[in-house]
């Protein structure tokens, strides 16, 4: 027979879950009448009879329990990182707070102030709402994808049971161990060339850079907060940090990134779950710049013609594989304020693919329309890789689409060839139904594809969505802020953020491999959790 104590615990748990579900349903009722998520939270009343504040009354925390609970409900609904949540100051009034806590307070609250029951309460109620919105509507901006909150037990498949077993296998010691291993593989290849008797070795600056990425602040503020936590003698001053960063030669730093990438893959390649050859995505991302552009040869214009930004090209593994960034390349474009030569995209492509091929064999390269160029096609062909690139629609493509429609066809394959100064090769244009509209999308490829295979072959391009999530994580979870006009600083900050992203992904891979889990895209630890773990050895316990 069950003891009275056990029955009492089960009763409390059931009541707690009922309250959590009621919170989710209450929010959905507000959203059904067209309110935004923020407006719905302003009217939300959370039932907390079954929860206990983990902090005693004498604790100096200035954030009320009810308000901080609402804030974490919002985080579980949106999937926002601690950093993004701390920057969303409009949430303070909606949650009944004077201000939004910073990253470190948010982390301590979830780990220390909330017990297991409170964390479960937040997740159950928020995840119920997310699933209901995706299944029954209405569409609400900011709500995270449904697949991120699905409980494996609900799926009923053997794969789901494996995922559940995998998740229960991880503990803090295992996560910390694998994170430290990843960190050791990544930081050692870099050398600033500073004197051996310098006050701080290179690792100290890497520690500060990691901390700045974690808390999302600039160099001066980050250095001051780092010194506050570790002591003035331990952490370098902000100016000292910037001087040290400038001592890293751009080429040697990129070489260090290449060595670190090779070390990461040496850890991974022993795992049979790492699939070779790989599919990669090549893309360009921007980091906004708001200063004077005079003399700033590495600043480019943005697509809208109004903005200014630093641009970086990356080549990343995508598909059913560990998503690592294999290569980074600065983009130097011609602008009205400099004398740069016209951008030659095929040269960027050549450098990225050559670097990536030093690490892994490449089967397929995916690019967006920015790379729709005969020179790019030929460069990829010369490098011995297949490509799949959507084409810009010109008059010739429009005529072909009109003919396809007249013939009442949905798919067509047109043979073509490339002839440029770098060489020539046979290729094809694939006309397939668009996945975003009722129209037709045209892809260019050098692979041999029949009309029967074309539509399925082009679905491989859907892997490209991973690159958007990758850039989001790099820039929102790992990139430290800076207003420096010195390009050495800008390059160091971006490449270091990519390095931290790779550490996160390697940590996730090692955890899954250790638990015999499947290598899917969804991580078992968040980017925010990983960057805190990378920095955890640097920061004393609260």
TISEBA-134288 format. One line per field, with one value per residue (C-alpha): residue in three letters; x, y, z. Coordinates in Angstrom, 1 decimal. Layout:
type <- ala ...
u <- X ...
v <- Y ...
w <- Z ...
This chain:
type <- unk unk unk unk unk unk unk unk unk unk unk unk unk unk unk unk unk unk unk unk unk unk unk unk unk unk unk unk unk unk unk unk unk unk unk unk unk unk unk unk unk unk unk unk unk unk unk unk unk unk unk unk unk unk unk unk unk unk unk unk unk unk unk unk unk unk unk unk unk unk unk unk unk unk unk unk unk unk unk unk unk unk unk unk unk unk unk unk unk unk unk unk unk unk unk unk unk unk unk unk unk unk unk unk unk unk unk unk unk unk unk unk unk unk unk unk unk unk unk unk unk unk unk unk unk unk unk unk unk unk unk unk unk unk unk unk unk unk unk unk unk unk unk unk unk unk unk unk unk unk unk unk unk unk unk unk unk unk unk unk unk unk unk unk unk unk unk unk unk unk unk unk unk unk unk unk unk unk unk unk unk unk unk unk unk unk unk unk unk unk unk unk unk unk unk unk unk unk unk unk unk unk unk unk unk unk unk unk unk unk unk unk unk unk unk unk unk unk unk unk unk unk unk unk unk unk unk unk unk unk unk unk unk unk unk unk unk unk unk unk unk unk unk unk unk unk unk unk unk unk unk unk unk unk unk unk unk unk unk unk unk unk unk unk unk unk unk unk unk unk unk unk unk unk unk unk unk unk unk unk unk unk unk unk unk unk unk unk unk unk unk unk unk unk unk unk unk unk unk unk unk unk unk unk unk unk unk unk unk unk unk unk unk unk unk unk unk unk unk unk unk unk unk unk unk unk unk unk unk unk unk unk unk unk unk unk unk unk unk unk unk unk unk unk unk unk unk unk unk unk unk unk unk unk unk unk unk unk unk unk unk unk unk unk unk unk unk unk unk unk unk unk unk unk unk unk unk unk unk unk unk unk unk unk unk unk unk unk unk unk unk unk unk unk unk unk unk unk unk unk unk unk unk unk unk unk unk unk unk unk unk unk unk unk unk unk unk unk unk unk unk unk unk unk unk unk unk unk unk unk unk unk unk unk unk unk unk unk unk unk unk unk unk unk unk unk unk unk unk unk unk unk unk unk unk unk unk unk unk unk unk unk unk unk unk unk unk unk unk unk unk unk unk unk unk unk unk unk unk unk unk unk unk unk unk unk unk unk unk unk unk unk unk unk unk unk unk unk unk unk unk unk unk unk unk unk unk unk unk unk unk unk unk unk unk unk unk unk unk unk unk unk unk unk unk unk unk unk unk unk unk unk unk unk unk unk unk unk unk unk unk unk
u <- 0.0 1.1 2.0 -0.1 3.1 3.4 -0.3 0.1 3.0 1.1 -1.8 0.4 2.0 -1.4 -2.6 0.5 0.2 -3.5 -2.5 0.1 -2.4 -4.8 -2.1 -1.6 -5.3 -5.8 -3.1 -4.7 -8.0 -6.4 -4.6 -7.8 -9.2 -6.3 -4.0 -0.2 1.8 3.0 -0.6 -1.7 1.0 -0.2 -3.5 -2.2 -2.7 -0.6 -1.8 1.0 -0.6 1.4 4.8 7.4 9.9 13.3 14.7 13.9 12.2 15.5 17.1 18.3 16.7 14.7 12.5 9.1 8.5 5.2 6.8 9.9 7.7 5.8 9.0 10.2 6.8 7.3 10.8 9.5 6.9 9.2 12.4 14.4 17.9 18.8 20.6 17.6 15.2 17.4 17.3 13.4 12.8 9.1 8.4 9.0 5.5 3.8 5.4 5.1 8.8 10.7 13.2 14.3 17.1 20.5 21.8 23.5 20.4 18.2 20.6 20.8 17.0 16.4 19.2 18.8 15.6 13.3 13.2 12.3 8.6 8.7 10.7 8.3 5.3 6.7 7.6 4.3 2.1 4.1 4.5 0.8 0.2 2.8 1.2 -2.3 -1.4 0.3 -2.6 -5.6 -4.4 -4.5 -1.1 0.9 4.2 7.1 5.9 8.6 8.2 6.1 8.8 10.9 8.4 7.1 7.4 8.9 6.4 3.6 5.1 4.9 7.8 10.9 13.0 11.1 11.8 15.5 15.5 13.8 16.4 19.1 17.9 17.7 21.3 22.9 23.9 25.8 29.1 28.9 27.8 30.6 33.2 32.3 32.1 35.6 36.9 35.5 36.9 40.4 40.3 39.3 41.3 44.9 45.6 45.6 48.7 48.9 52.7 52.8 55.9 56.1 56.5 53.3 50.9 48.2 48.5 46.3 43.9 43.0 41.8 39.8 38.1 37.2 35.9 33.8 32.3 31.5 29.7 27.8 26.5 26.1 28.0 30.9 34.5 34.7 31.7 32.5 36.1 34.8 32.2 34.8 37.2 34.4 33.8 37.4 39.4 41.3 44.5 43.0 41.1 42.7 41.3 39.1 41.8 44.4 42.0 41.5 45.3 45.8 43.1 44.8 48.0 46.3 47.2 44.1 45.6 47.1 43.9 41.9 44.6 44.1 40.4 41.2 43.4 40.6 38.1 40.4 40.7 36.9 36.5 39.2 37.0 33.9 35.3 35.6 31.8 30.0 27.0 29.0 28.1 30.6 30.7 28.8 26.3 27.4 25.8 27.6 26.2 27.1 25.9 26.1 27.0 25.5 27.8 26.5 29.7 31.4 32.3 35.1 38.2 36.3 37.2 35.7 32.3 29.7 26.3 23.3 20.7 18.2 20.7 20.3 22.3 26.0 27.6 30.6 30.1 31.4 31.1 30.8 30.7 28.8 27.8 24.0 21.6 21.5 25.0 26.7 26.2 29.7 31.1 34.1 35.4 35.1 36.1 35.9 34.0 35.6 33.2 33.4 31.6 31.2 33.5 36.5 38.6 38.0 37.7 34.4 33.5 34.3 32.0 33.7 37.0 35.3 33.6 37.0 38.7 35.9 35.5 39.2 39.5 36.5 37.8 40.9 38.6 35.9 34.9 32.0 29.2 26.9 27.2 24.0 24.0 21.3 20.6 23.4 25.7 23.8 26.8 28.3 31.8 30.5 29.1 32.4 34.5 32.4 32.7 36.5 36.7 35.0 31.8 28.1 26.0 22.4 21.7 18.4 18.5 17.2 14.2 15.1 13.3 14.6 13.4 10.0 9.5 10.4 8.0 5.2 5.9 5.8 2.4 1.1 2.2 0.4 3.6 4.9 8.5 11.0 14.7 16.7 20.2 22.7 26.4 28.8 31.6 33.8 37.5 38.0 36.6 33.4 31.1 27.6 24.8 21.0 18.2 15.5 12.0 10.0 7.0 7.8 7.5 6.6 4.0 2.0 4.7 7.8 11.4 14.4 17.6 21.0 23.0 25.9 24.4 22.7 19.0 16.0 12.6 11.3 14.0 14.0 11.5 12.9 16.4 15.6 14.1 17.7 17.7 15.4 18.4 19.4 17.0 19.7 22.0 19.5 19.4 23.1 23.6 21.0 22.9 26.2 25.1 22.6 24.2 28.0 29.0 30.3 29.3 31.8 31.8 35.4 36.2 39.3 38.6 41.0 38.7 35.6 37.1 38.3 34.9 33.0 35.4 35.5 31.7 31.8 34.3 32.0 29.1 31.3 32.1 28.3 27.7 30.6 29.5 26.0 27.5 29.6 26.6 24.5 27.2 27.9 24.2 24.0 21.5 20.6 22.5 19.6 19.8 17.9 20.5 20.1 21.5 20.8 23.4 22.9 23.5 26.7 28.3 27.7 29.4 32.3 32.6 31.7 35.3 36.0 33.3 33.1 29.8 27.2
v <- 0.0 3.5 5.5 8.6 10.7 9.5 10.1 13.6 14.3 13.0 15.2 18.2 17.4 17.0 20.3 22.0 20.6 21.6 25.2 25.2 24.1 26.7 29.4 28.2 28.1 31.6 33.0 31.4 32.9 36.4 35.6 34.4 37.9 39.3 40.4 40.2 38.0 41.0 42.3 38.9 38.8 42.2 40.6 37.2 36.1 33.1 30.7 29.9 28.2 25.0 26.7 27.9 30.8 29.2 32.4 33.2 36.5 38.0 37.3 40.6 39.8 42.8 40.8 39.6 35.9 36.3 38.7 36.6 33.5 35.3 36.3 32.7 31.7 34.1 32.7 29.1 30.3 32.2 30.1 33.4 33.2 34.8 37.5 38.3 38.2 40.7 43.1 43.0 45.8 46.2 43.0 44.7 46.2 43.2 41.0 43.4 44.1 47.4 46.3 43.1 41.2 40.8 37.5 36.3 37.0 35.1 32.1 32.1 32.4 29.3 27.3 28.4 30.2 27.8 24.2 21.2 21.7 25.3 24.6 21.8 24.1 26.7 24.2 22.4 25.4 27.2 24.2 23.4 26.9 26.5 23.2 24.6 27.7 25.6 23.0 25.3 28.9 31.8 32.6 34.5 36.3 35.2 31.8 29.1 26.2 23.3 20.6 22.4 21.6 18.1 15.7 12.5 10.4 12.0 10.6 7.0 5.9 4.0 7.0 9.2 6.7 6.9 10.7 10.6 8.1 10.3 13.4 11.7 10.4 13.8 15.4 18.6 16.8 15.2 18.4 20.3 17.6 17.6 21.4 21.7 19.1 21.2 24.3 22.8 21.8 25.3 27.8 26.5 27.0 30.8 32.8 36.6 36.6 38.6 38.4 35.5 37.9 39.8 40.4 38.2 35.2 34.8 32.5 35.3 37.4 34.5 34.1 37.8 37.6 34.6 36.4 39.4 37.2 35.6 38.8 40.7 43.9 45.9 45.8 48.5 47.3 43.6 44.1 46.0 43.3 40.5 42.2 42.6 38.8 37.6 40.5 43.4 41.5 38.6 40.4 42.8 46.4 47.0 49.1 46.3 43.8 45.8 46.2 42.5 41.8 44.0 42.0 39.0 39.2 38.6 35.9 34.0 34.3 32.8 30.1 29.4 29.0 26.5 24.5 24.6 23.4 20.5 19.5 19.6 17.3 14.9 14.4 13.9 11.6 8.6 8.6 6.5 8.9 11.6 11.2 11.7 13.3 16.3 18.9 22.4 25.8 28.9 32.3 35.9 37.6 41.2 42.9 46.4 49.4 52.9 55.1 57.3 55.3 57.5 55.4 52.2 50.0 46.9 48.4 47.6 48.8 46.6 45.3 48.0 50.6 52.5 50.5 49.9 46.7 44.5 41.3 37.8 34.8 31.3 27.7 25.4 21.8 21.4 18.5 15.4 16.1 18.1 21.7 23.2 26.3 25.0 28.3 32.0 34.7 38.5 40.1 43.3 45.0 48.1 51.1 54.8 55.6 53.4 52.3 48.6 46.6 45.2 42.1 38.8 36.3 33.3 34.1 34.0 30.7 29.3 30.2 28.9 25.6 24.9 25.5 23.3 20.5 20.3 19.0 16.9 15.7 17.7 16.2 19.2 23.0 25.0 28.8 31.5 33.6 36.0 33.4 33.0 33.5 31.5 32.2 30.7 27.7 27.1 27.6 24.9 22.6 23.1 22.3 18.9 19.5 19.4 22.6 23.5 27.2 29.0 31.2 34.8 34.8 36.5 36.7 33.3 31.6 33.4 32.1 28.5 28.7 29.9 27.0 24.5 25.9 25.7 22.0 21.5 20.3 21.0 19.9 20.3 19.9 22.0 21.1 23.9 24.6 27.1 28.7 31.3 32.0 29.6 26.7 25.0 22.3 20.8 21.7 21.8 24.1 22.4 23.9 22.7 23.9 26.6 25.6 29.2 30.1 28.8 29.6 27.9 27.9 27.5 25.8 25.5 22.3 20.4 17.1 14.8 14.9 13.4 15.1 12.3 13.1 16.9 17.8 15.4 16.5 20.2 19.5 19.2 23.0 23.1 22.3 25.9 27.0 25.9 28.7 31.3 29.7 29.5 33.2 34.0 32.1 33.5 37.1 36.9 34.3 34.6 37.9 40.5 44.1 46.7 50.1 49.9 51.1 48.9 45.9 43.7 44.0 43.4 40.3 38.9 39.4 37.7 34.8 34.2 34.1 31.5 29.6 29.6 28.4 25.5 24.7 24.6 22.3 20.0 19.8 18.8 16.2 14.6 14.5 12.8 10.4 9.4 8.6 6.7 9.3 10.3 13.2 15.5 19.3 20.1 20.6 19.0 22.1 25.7 28.1 30.2 27.2 26.2 29.7 29.8 26.4 27.6 30.6 28.6 27.9 31.6 32.8 32.0 30.4 32.9
w <- 0.0 -0.6 2.4 3.4 2.9 -0.7 -1.4 0.0 -2.2 -5.2 -4.3 -4.1 -7.4 -9.1 -7.7 -8.9 -12.4 -12.4 -11.5 -14.2 -16.9 -15.7 -16.2 -19.8 -20.5 -19.0 -21.2 -24.3 -23.5 -23.5 -26.8 -28.5 -28.5 -30.5 -27.6 -28.1 -25.8 -23.8 -23.4 -22.3 -19.6 -18.2 -17.4 -16.3 -12.7 -11.7 -9.0 -6.7 -3.7 -4.3 -4.8 -2.4 -2.8 -2.6 -1.0 2.6 3.6 4.7 1.3 -0.3 -3.7 -4.8 -7.3 -6.0 -6.4 -8.4 -10.9 -11.5 -11.9 -14.7 -16.3 -16.5 -17.9 -20.7 -21.3 -21.6 -24.1 -26.3 -25.8 -25.4 -24.0 -20.7 -22.6 -24.9 -21.9 -20.0 -22.9 -23.1 -20.7 -21.8 -19.8 -16.4 -16.1 -17.6 -15.0 -12.1 -11.8 -11.4 -14.0 -15.8 -14.0 -15.7 -17.0 -13.9 -11.7 -14.1 -14.1 -10.3 -10.0 -12.2 -10.5 -6.8 -6.2 -8.0 -6.8 -9.0 -8.4 -9.5 -12.6 -13.5 -12.9 -15.3 -18.0 -17.9 -18.1 -20.7 -22.9 -22.8 -24.2 -26.9 -28.1 -28.0 -30.0 -32.7 -32.8 -32.5 -33.0 -32.9 -34.5 -31.9 -32.7 -30.5 -29.5 -29.9 -32.4 -31.2 -31.7 -29.0 -26.2 -27.2 -24.4 -25.8 -23.9 -26.0 -29.2 -28.2 -30.5 -29.7 -30.8 -28.3 -25.6 -26.5 -26.3 -22.9 -21.6 -23.1 -21.3 -17.9 -18.3 -18.2 -14.9 -14.1 -13.7 -17.1 -18.8 -17.1 -18.0 -21.7 -21.9 -20.3 -22.8 -25.7 -24.3 -24.0 -27.6 -28.8 -26.8 -27.0 -30.7 -30.3 -29.6 -29.5 -29.5 -26.3 -24.1 -21.6 -18.7 -19.5 -16.6 -18.2 -20.4 -23.5 -21.6 -19.2 -22.1 -23.5 -20.1 -20.2 -23.8 -22.8 -19.8 -22.0 -24.5 -21.6 -20.0 -23.3 -22.5 -23.9 -23.1 -20.4 -18.5 -19.0 -17.7 -14.7 -13.9 -14.4 -12.0 -9.5 -9.6 -9.8 -8.2 -9.7 -9.9 -11.8 -14.6 -17.1 -17.6 -20.6 -22.3 -21.7 -23.1 -26.3 -26.7 -26.4 -28.9 -31.4 -31.0 -32.6 -36.3 -38.3 -40.5 -37.6 -35.6 -38.5 -38.7 -35.0 -35.7 -38.4 -36.0 -33.3 -35.9 -36.8 -33.1 -32.7 -35.6 -34.3 -31.3 -33.4 -36.1 -33.9 -33.5 -36.1 -35.8 -37.6 -41.3 -44.0 -46.6 -45.3 -46.7 -46.0 -46.2 -47.3 -46.3 -45.4 -42.2 -41.0 -37.8 -37.8 -37.6 -36.7 -36.7 -39.3 -42.4 -43.6 -43.8 -42.8 -45.7 -44.1 -43.6 -46.3 -47.2 -46.4 -48.8 -48.0 -49.0 -45.7 -43.1 -42.6 -41.4 -41.1 -43.2 -42.6 -44.7 -43.1 -44.2 -41.8 -41.7 -42.0 -42.2 -39.9 -38.5 -35.8 -37.0 -36.8 -38.5 -40.5 -41.9 -41.5 -44.1 -43.8 -46.6 -48.1 -50.6 -52.7 -51.3 -52.0 -49.1 -50.1 -53.0 -52.6 -55.9 -56.8 -54.7 -56.3 -54.6 -56.3 -54.5 -51.1 -52.1 -53.1 -49.9 -47.7 -49.4 -49.6 -45.9 -45.1 -47.3 -45.1 -42.4 -44.0 -47.5 -48.9 -50.9 -51.4 -51.0 -50.4 -51.0 -51.3 -54.4 -53.4 -54.9 -58.1 -60.5 -63.3 -61.7 -58.4 -60.2 -62.0 -58.9 -57.0 -60.0 -60.1 -56.4 -57.0 -55.0 -56.0 -55.5 -55.2 -55.5 -56.2 -59.2 -59.6 -62.0 -65.2 -68.6 -69.7 -66.5 -66.7 -70.3 -69.2 -66.3 -68.7 -70.9 -68.0 -67.0 -70.5 -70.6 -67.3 -65.6 -62.1 -62.5 -65.3 -65.8 -68.3 -69.3 -69.6 -69.4 -67.9 -69.8 -68.0 -67.9 -65.0 -67.1 -68.1 -67.0 -67.6 -65.2 -64.9 -64.0 -61.9 -62.0 -58.9 -57.0 -54.5 -50.8 -49.9 -52.5 -55.4 -57.9 -59.2 -57.8 -60.0 -58.7 -60.4 -59.8 -61.3 -60.1 -62.6 -61.6 -63.5 -63.5 -61.3 -58.7 -59.0 -56.3 -53.7 -54.6 -54.0 -50.6 -49.4 -49.6 -46.6 -44.4 -44.9 -42.2 -39.7 -40.7 -39.6 -36.1 -36.1 -36.8 -34.2 -31.6 -32.5 -32.4 -29.5 -27.2 -27.8 -29.4 -27.0 -27.8 -29.0 -30.6 -31.7 -35.2 -35.3 -37.6 -35.7 -32.7 -34.8 -36.4 -33.1 -31.4 -34.3 -34.7 -31.0 -30.9 -33.6 -31.5 -28.5 -30.8 -31.9 -28.2 -27.5 -30.4 -29.6 -26.0 -27.2 -29.5 -26.8 -24.4 -27.0 -28.0 -24.4 -24.0 -27.3 -28.5 -32.1 -33.7 -34.4 -34.6 -31.4 -28.6 -25.2 -23.5 -24.5 -25.8 -22.7 -20.4 -22.3 -22.3 -18.6 -18.2 -20.3 -17.9 -14.8 -13.9 -14.1 -11.8 -8.1 -6.8 -5.6
